[in-house]
Amino acid sequence: MATNRVDALKKKLDRHEARPKAQKQEFRPRPKTPAQPQPQAKPKAVEPKSTEAPARPLLDRRGERPPERVPVILESSGAGDFHLIDSGDGLKLEQYGPYRIVRPEAQALWRPSESAQVWEKADAIFTGDTDEDGMGRWRFPREALGETWPLSLLGVDFLGRFTAFRHVGIFPEQIVHWRWVKEQQEAAGRPLKVLNLFGYTGVASLVAAAAGAEVTHVDASKKAIGWARENQTLARLDRAPIRWMCDDAMKFILREERRGNRYDIILADPPKFGRGPNGEVFHLFEQLPLMLDVCRELLSEKSVGLVLTAYSIRASFYSIHELMRETMRGAGGVVESGELVIREAGVDGKASGRALSTSLFSRWVRQ
Ligand SMILES: C[S@@+](CC[C@H](N)C(=O)[O-])C[C@H]1O[C@@H](n2cnc3c(N)ncnc32)[C@H](O)[C@@H]1O
């Protein structure tokens, strides 16, 4: 029954993807700067479907679905060294510590609020593919900048980083989740066991550890784990109890389930498509039901919450919301879902401008 539902969803998605793609929006860098050669359009990476049979069937969940709270819009107007200055014309202008950065932002359909002079003061501009994970290049119009620079958020020091895929080492909309984990740890009166799946450069893990949690951080990329460890040292958390696991997230949680290991908080921030260190294929639409099912089994008796974020998927928050409620049948608590948004805060970081949507989320909390 559950497998049929997944198959039907896959077929629907395949039909959707078979349609010709709409013409891509042309990237229009707003500040007046000399034209730069654009990178060759790269053929889209083919996202293979996993051919393996599911590692285990979904468990038959009984009981009431948890009450719901929808829509919940979790809004960040920045924290520490980060705020969103302005957005518009398919771009966003962000402040990361000393640097003003311009990156493509497909959702910024409106006109910028700030003047051209404000945008022209950018220290770094990413140009390239307008797709979320498209390749491109950085341009530094004022002076050449190094690959990394120091940043601080929620009391944790780490490195910003100019990466080839437009990212800068953090996803700042996640600040709302990191703050939530910090608050849960501060209120717990015991070290919470936190599992951070798809943990990237580790800022969530470091914020949790700095608050007193025992953290298990899982990411498939050796490079990302290396950056996360570098951040751990910068954050002066070398002695904090963090397990760094370079592993496939699905394989890891299935192993933890068999071993009987349990966690109080699970954060899962899966990409739409990813690969494990041994080429394991992760396809969100195929694996999310099982991933959540296993995560539920990993929740301890006194667990606090299970937080899921989803980016760049053709779905409404209701799809992950209802999946979360089905998965958490009989668990009590509440499931709240909606979007993560970042509010423009102007040059001084104090204004209250427009809200920029970044991703979908759904979380089960015990209450
Ligand atoms: C969307 S980013 C996570 C962002 C991060 N949680 C944050 O808020 O800064 C995706 C991460 O998932 C990792 N990843 C991709 N496929 C994976 C897999 N199969 N198992 C584990 N990690 C994977 C990538 O290496 C990357 O670091």
The ligand as a Tripos MOL2 file, in Angstrom:
@<TRIPOS>MOLECULE
LIG
   27    29     1     0     0
SMALL
NO_CHARGES

@<TRIPOS>ATOM
      1 C1         21.5460   20.9250    1.4880 C.3       1 LIG1
      2 S1         23.1890   20.6140    2.0070 S.3       1 LIG1
      3 C2         22.9450   20.6280    3.7260 C.3       1 LIG1
      4 C3         23.0040   22.0160    4.3350 C.3       1 LIG1
      5 C4         23.2800   22.0980    5.8470 C.3       1 LIG1
      6 N1         22.4150   21.2070    6.5940 N.3       1 LIG1
      7 C5         23.1810   23.5050    6.3750 C.2       1 LIG1
      8 O1         22.1300   23.9020    6.8430 O.co2     1 LIG1
      9 O2         24.1450   24.2490    6.2630 O.co2     1 LIG1
     10 C6         23.4130   18.9800    1.4770 C.3       1 LIG1
     11 C7         24.5550   18.1630    2.0910 C.3       1 LIG1
     12 O3         24.1650   16.8070    1.9390 O.3       1 LIG1
     13 C8         25.3190   16.0240    1.6650 C.3       1 LIG1
     14 N2         24.8570   14.7730    1.0380 N.ar      1 LIG1
     15 C9         24.4060   14.5790   -0.2360 C.ar      1 LIG1
     16 N3         24.0270   13.2810   -0.4190 N.ar      1 LIG1
     17 C10        24.2610   12.6380    0.7470 C.ar      1 LIG1
     18 C11        24.0560   11.3020    1.1940 C.ar      1 LIG1
     19 N4         23.5930   10.3570    0.3870 N.pl3     1 LIG1
     20 N5         24.3640   11.0030    2.4790 N.ar      1 LIG1
     21 C12        24.8600   11.9560    3.3070 C.ar      1 LIG1
     22 N6         25.0650   13.2430    2.9420 N.ar      1 LIG1
     23 C13        24.7720   13.5870    1.6800 C.ar      1 LIG1
     24 C14        26.1930   16.8930    0.8150 C.3       1 LIG1
     25 O4         27.5480   16.4710    0.8870 O.3       1 LIG1
     26 C15        25.9340   18.2870    1.4220 C.3       1 LIG1
     27 O5         26.9120   18.6000    2.3690 O.3       1 LIG1
@<TRIPOS>BOND
     1     1     2 1
     2     2     3 1
     3     2    10 1
     4     3     4 1
     5     4     5 1
     6     5     6 1
     7     5     7 1
     8     7     8 2
     9     7     9 1
    10    10    11 1
    11    11    12 1
    12    11    26 1
    13    12    13 1
    14    13    14 1
    15    13    24 1
    16    14    15 ar
    17    14    23 ar
    18    15    16 ar
    19    16    17 ar
    20    17    18 ar
    21    17    23 ar
    22    18    19 1
    23    18    20 ar
    24    20    21 ar
    25    21    22 ar
    26    22    23 ar
    27    24    25 1
    28    24    26 1
    29    26    27 1
@<TRIPOS>SUBSTRUCTURE
     1 LIG1         1 GROUP 0 **** ****
